[in-house]
Amino acid sequence: MPVHLVTLAYLIDALKKEGARVYIDKNTIGSFIYDNLHFKDYFSENSPTFTTAEDERILGLWRVNESEKDVHPKRVQDYLKRVFFHNKDLSAVGGSVTEAYYNIFDHSRSTNNAWSMMKYDESNERLSVAVCDCGIGIPESIRQSIPNLTDSDALLQALEYKFTTQSKSYNGGMGLGNIKDACTAEDYLRIFSGWGILLANRDKIKVVQTPFYFQGTLLYYDLSLSHFEEEEVLEGFDFL
């Protein structure tokens, strides 16, 4: 699943930054990661930020970078419409992934170890999205505005409508709450950062303290696309 693959990329990058030599054994790990997803390419010299997966059901791994933070959501929408949908209004999908990426650039201060991936499951018409970064984490970012919050309380605060740390001039506090609101009762948003983990759907939110620390933020969620409306096509009118 995307959540496992972005955390694998995160781990490989973190180990390489510590000077470790990392090997991907095709015979052990299988051709899926080695050939289909082109994992090796991302850690080579002059590595790409994005490659197309051989399996068209999967949108390839993206090394998140600020210059493409508005380009990649459009890539996501175009991919879904080209492969699975031809007449669905997918603007809510683009909006939710844009908010996930803006969270990285607004709060994480990640040093280039940030990853995103998604996969659409036709059997239940659900899109799985995962984003992982090695920045300072949501709790630490929020404590710069509201000191003394626990990590769990900081994650709750991050979902508050219109809350913002004002880390960027365009940051209006709509981000993580918008992702939750795009979920149905059957979809779940999960955020793991610092010592806390948050689980939410459209109607409920739960936070717990974890026994181990996660450096950065791991955000992953599901979106049911079956209820998305058809696009309106205007045709057959004349300009006066």
N, C-alpha and C positions, 0 to 999 in steps of 0.2 A: 504494500500500500504506500501511497505518497509519504505518509508520516515516517515510515521506516526508511525510505530512501533519502529523504532530506536530512534525517539525523545521521545516516551513514555518511553522507557527503560532509556534513558538519564535523563528524569525528575524524574523517580522513584529513580534512583541511587543518583541524586543530593539531593533529599529530605531526603533520608536515611542518607546521609553523614552529613546533618544538624541536625540529631537527630529526624526527623519526623518518625512516624509510618505510613506505607503505607499499605493499604488493597486493594486487588483485589477481587471484588465481582463477583463471577461467574454468579449470576443471572442477574446482571446489564450489565456486559461487555460481557457476552456470552461465550460459550465454545471454540470459536476460539482461543482467546488469552490465556485463562486459561488452556485448555486441549490440543489443537492442537499445540500451540507454546511453551507450558511449561514455560510460563513467570515466574511463582512463583519459579521455581527451580533456576533461575539465582540470586535470592536475598535471598536464604537460606544459611545456614552455609555449607561450603564445596561446594559452587555452581560450576556447570560445566561452561566451556567457550563456549561449543557448545552442543546443543541437536538437534536431527533430528525431524523435524516437522511431525505430523501425516499425513498431506496433502502433498503428494509427489510433487505437483506442486510448493511448496515453499521450498527453502533452509532455514533451521532454523536460528534463531537469533544467532549471534556470538559475544561474548564479546571479542573485539579485544585485542590481547596480542602479545607482540613482539616475543615470542618463537614460535608462529604459523604463523608469517607474510608471510612465504613462503609455509607453509603447507596448509593454507586455500585456496589460489588461485587454488592449485591443487585439493582440495576438490570440489571447484566450477566446474572446468572442468569435473571432474569425474562424478559429479552429473548430469550435463547437458547431457553428453554423455550417461549415463546409463538410464536416464528417458526420454529424448526427442530426442537426436541425437545419431546416432551410427557411422556415417562416416563423420562428419563435422570437419574441422580444426578449433578448438576453441582456438588456442594459443593467438589470439588477446584479447579474453575475459579474460584469465588468466593474460595477460600483463596489461590490464587496471585496474583490481581490485588490482593487486600487487602495481601499482603506487598509487592508492588511499590509501592503507594501509601504504606504505612507507611515504606518506605525513604526516600521523599521527605521526609516530615514528621519522621522521626527523624534524618536525616543531612544533608539538602541545604541547609537554611536558604534555600530559594528565595524570591525576592521576588515571588511571584504569577505568575511565568512558568513554569508547569508544565502539561503537556498529556498527555492520554491518548486513545487511540482503538483500536478493534479491528474486525476483519472476519472473518466465517466463510466459508470456501470449501467449498461443498457437494461439489465434485468430488473433493476428497481428505479431507473431513471434518476440516479443520484450522482452528483459530482462531488468527489472528495478533493479537498484543497489542503495543502500543508505548506507552512512557511516556518523557517528556523533561522535564528541568527545568534551570534555570540557576543552581543553588545552588553550594555550595563543592566538590561532587564527592565521590565515595566515597573516593578516596585521601586527600584532605585530612582528611576526617572520621576515617578510621581512624588517620592519623598523630597525631591528638590523643591516642590511646591507646597506639599503638606507633610511636614516632618513627623516622625514618630509613628507612622502607620505600620502595622504588620504587613508582611508580604501578601497575606490573604486579603486583608482589608484594602490594600492598594489595588489588587486585581479587581475587586468589587468597584472601587472608585473609578477605575478605567472604563467601566461600562456605563457610568452615569451620563445621562444625556447632557450634552453641551459642556462636559468637563474637558478642560484643556490645560496642559502645562505651558502653553504658549511657546513651545520650543521652536516653532516656525511661524512666520507671519501668516501663512495660509491655514494654520492648524486651528480648526473651529470646534474641535471636540466631538465630532460626529462619528469618528472612525469605528471603534470596536462595538459600540452600540448598534451601528448600522449593520454590521455583520450578523449580530444576534437577531436583529429584526427581520433579516432576510431568511432566517431559518423557519421551518415549520415546526409543529409540535414533535415531529419524528426526527428532525435534524438536530445535531448537537455541535456546539462550539466548545472547544477545549483550549485553554491557555495555561501553559506551564512556564513559570518564570520564578527564579529565586527559590524560596522555600514554599511557594504556594501553587496550587492548581485550581483552575476554575472550570466548571462544567455548566453549560447553559443551553437552553433552547428558547423558543419564542416566549414561553410562559414561565420558566423556572430558572433560577440561578443557584448553584451550590459551590462553595469554596472549601477547601481543606488545606491544612498544612502538611507538607510532605516531609519524610524523614531524611531526604537528601536534597542537595542544592543543585539547581540547573543554571549554569552560566549563560545568560541571554534569555531568549524567549522562543518557545515552541508553540505555534498556533496552528491548530488544524480543525477543520469543520466540514460538515456535509451540507449540500444544498439539493433539495428535491426540485427537479426541473419540470415535473409532469404538469404542475399547475400554472406554469408560465403561459401567458396569453399569446395568441397569434399576433404577428405584426400587422398593423394597418397599412394597406397599400393604396395610395391615392393615385387614381388614374382616370383618364377620360375627361379632364376639364380643360377649359381654354382660358388663357389670359385675355382680359379685355383691353 
